[in-house]
């Protein structure tokens, strides 16, 4: 997995953070790799140069992958997304 940051050049903008995964998503991969890494990207402070460009309106975590999600894993992923969104309205995840 790689952490990538994307910032638009405007005054108010979301901080878009990407996780990149190669392959299929199984329960073990979701539980032991992807979920902890997605949570970790929100704990990291963006570099000062990014913060000084403008106000970050929210943080968005985006998971990009080239495989498929096993049927049994999808409800766990969407449930986790809902829990995270309800805890902090300035954080969202796109899968």
Helices and strands as residue ranges (DSSP letters): E 2-7, E 12-21, H 27-29, I 30-34, H 35-41, H 48-53, E 55-65, H 71-87, E 91-94
